[in-house]
């Protein structure tokens, strides 16, 4: 029943259908947006996100880029993947793992940060959101 509710929520947010296996993997995902689109750092910058520091992708296997930055005075880390499917298959487990880690880890680098409490899969990217999903939703809504 949880998967059905999540699948309904995902459909309402412009996502395309995903396999039952992917739905199960994404069942603990906060939200899925724009599944049919591919984004770059420039897409997020155009929406108002301020990129600050790039992290080594070796710390998050299968990612192609990892950037830490800010939007509306909130920390937002964006992890890019080759495709939406890759973001679901590889990015979601890493995002879930990151949420469970202590507050001293960001992008695989030990540093001080406020903490991520939510994430969103946005096309080919996984966004780590400070405090709550709403920290990312305004940025997502402003994407070109």
VEXDREN-2710 file (C-alpha; in Angstrom, 1 decimal):
% VEXDREN-2710
k/r/px/py/pz
1/UNK/0.0/0.0/0.0
2/UNK/2.9/2.3/0.8
3/UNK/4.3/1.7/-2.7
4/UNK/1.0/2.6/-4.3
5/UNK/0.8/5.8/-2.3
6/UNK/4.3/6.8/-3.3
7/UNK/3.7/5.8/-6.9
8/UNK/0.7/8.1/-7.0
9/UNK/2.6/10.9/-5.4
10/UNK/5.4/10.4/-8.0
11/UNK/3.0/10.5/-10.9
12/UNK/1.6/13.8/-9.7
13/UNK/5.1/15.3/-9.9
14/UNK/5.8/14.7/-13.6
15/UNK/7.6/11.4/-13.1
16/UNK/7.4/8.6/-15.6
17/UNK/6.5/5.0/-14.7
18/UNK/9.3/3.0/-13.0
19/UNK/9.5/-0.8/-12.6
20/UNK/8.2/-2.5/-9.5
21/UNK/11.8/-3.2/-8.5
22/UNK/12.7/0.5/-8.9
23/UNK/9.5/1.5/-7.0
24/UNK/10.5/-0.8/-4.1
25/UNK/14.0/0.8/-4.1
26/UNK/12.5/4.3/-4.2
27/UNK/9.8/3.5/-1.6
28/UNK/11.7/5.3/1.1
29/UNK/12.5/8.2/-1.2
30/UNK/11.0/11.5/-0.1
31/UNK/9.9/12.6/-3.6
32/UNK/10.6/12.0/-7.3
33/UNK/10.4/15.0/-9.7
34/UNK/10.9/15.5/-13.5
35/UNK/11.9/11.8/-14.2
36/UNK/11.9/12.5/-17.9
37/UNK/14.5/15.3/-17.8
38/UNK/18.2/15.6/-17.5
39/UNK/19.8/18.4/-15.5
40/UNK/23.3/19.9/-15.2
41/UNK/24.8/22.2/-12.6
42/UNK/23.9/25.1/-14.9
43/UNK/20.2/24.0/-14.7
44/UNK/20.3/24.5/-10.9
45/UNK/22.3/27.7/-11.1
46/UNK/19.7/29.1/-13.5
47/UNK/17.1/28.4/-10.9
48/UNK/19.0/30.3/-8.2
49/UNK/21.2/27.7/-6.6
50/UNK/24.7/28.9/-5.6
51/UNK/27.3/26.3/-6.1
52/UNK/30.1/26.4/-3.6
53/UNK/32.3/23.3/-3.7
54/UNK/32.8/20.2/-5.9
55/UNK/33.4/16.9/-4.2
56/UNK/35.2/13.8/-5.4
57/UNK/32.8/11.3/-7.0
58/UNK/34.8/8.4/-5.6
59/UNK/32.9/8.8/-2.4
60/UNK/29.6/8.2/-4.1
61/UNK/30.0/5.4/-6.7
62/UNK/28.2/5.8/-10.0
63/UNK/27.8/9.6/-9.6
64/UNK/29.3/11.8/-12.3
65/UNK/29.4/15.0/-10.3
66/UNK/28.8/16.1/-6.7
67/UNK/28.3/19.8/-5.8
68/UNK/27.6/21.4/-2.5
69/UNK/25.8/24.8/-2.5
70/UNK/23.1/26.9/-1.1
71/UNK/19.6/28.0/-1.9
72/UNK/17.4/30.3/0.2
73/UNK/20.0/30.1/3.0
74/UNK/19.8/26.3/3.1
75/UNK/22.5/23.8/2.3
76/UNK/21.8/21.7/-0.7
77/UNK/24.1/19.0/-2.1
78/UNK/23.4/17.8/-5.6
79/UNK/24.7/14.4/-6.9
80/UNK/24.4/13.9/-10.6
81/UNK/24.1/10.6/-12.4
82/UNK/24.1/9.4/-16.1
83/UNK/20.3/9.0/-16.1
84/UNK/17.1/9.0/-13.9
85/UNK/17.3/5.2/-13.7
86/UNK/20.9/5.5/-12.4
87/UNK/19.9/8.1/-9.9
88/UNK/17.2/5.7/-8.6
89/UNK/19.3/2.6/-8.6
90/UNK/22.5/4.1/-7.2
91/UNK/21.7/7.5/-5.8
92/UNK/18.8/6.6/-3.6
93/UNK/20.7/4.0/-1.5
94/UNK/23.6/6.5/-1.0
95/UNK/21.1/9.3/-0.1
96/UNK/19.5/7.0/2.5
97/UNK/22.9/6.1/3.8
98/UNK/23.9/9.8/4.1
99/UNK/20.7/10.6/6.1
100/UNK/21.7/7.9/8.6
101/UNK/25.3/9.2/9.1
102/UNK/26.4/11.6/11.7
103/UNK/26.2/15.4/11.1
104/UNK/29.9/15.6/10.3
105/UNK/29.9/14.2/6.8
106/UNK/29.1/15.9/3.6
107/UNK/29.9/14.7/0.1
108/UNK/32.2/12.2/1.5
109/UNK/34.4/14.9/3.1
110/UNK/34.5/15.4/6.9
111/UNK/33.4/18.9/7.6
112/UNK/30.9/20.8/9.7
113/UNK/27.4/21.1/8.3
114/UNK/23.9/21.6/9.5
115/UNK/22.6/18.3/8.4
116/UNK/20.5/16.7/5.7
117/UNK/17.1/15.4/6.7
118/UNK/15.5/14.7/3.3
119/UNK/16.4/14.1/-0.3
120/UNK/14.7/14.2/-3.7
121/UNK/15.3/12.5/-7.0
122/UNK/15.1/15.2/-9.7
123/UNK/15.6/13.7/-13.1
124/UNK/19.2/12.4/-13.2
125/UNK/20.1/14.1/-9.9
126/UNK/19.7/13.4/-6.2
127/UNK/19.4/16.5/-4.0
128/UNK/20.3/16.3/-0.4
129/UNK/18.1/18.8/1.5
130/UNK/18.8/20.6/4.7
131/UNK/16.3/20.1/7.4
132/UNK/13.3/19.1/5.2
133/UNK/12.1/18.5/1.7
134/UNK/10.7/22.0/1.4
135/UNK/14.3/23.3/1.5
136/UNK/14.6/21.8/-2.0
137/UNK/11.1/22.1/-3.4
138/UNK/11.2/25.8/-4.2
139/UNK/14.5/25.2/-6.2
140/UNK/12.9/22.2/-7.9
141/UNK/9.9/24.3/-8.9
142/UNK/12.2/27.0/-10.3
143/UNK/14.1/24.6/-12.6
144/UNK/14.0/25.5/-16.3
END
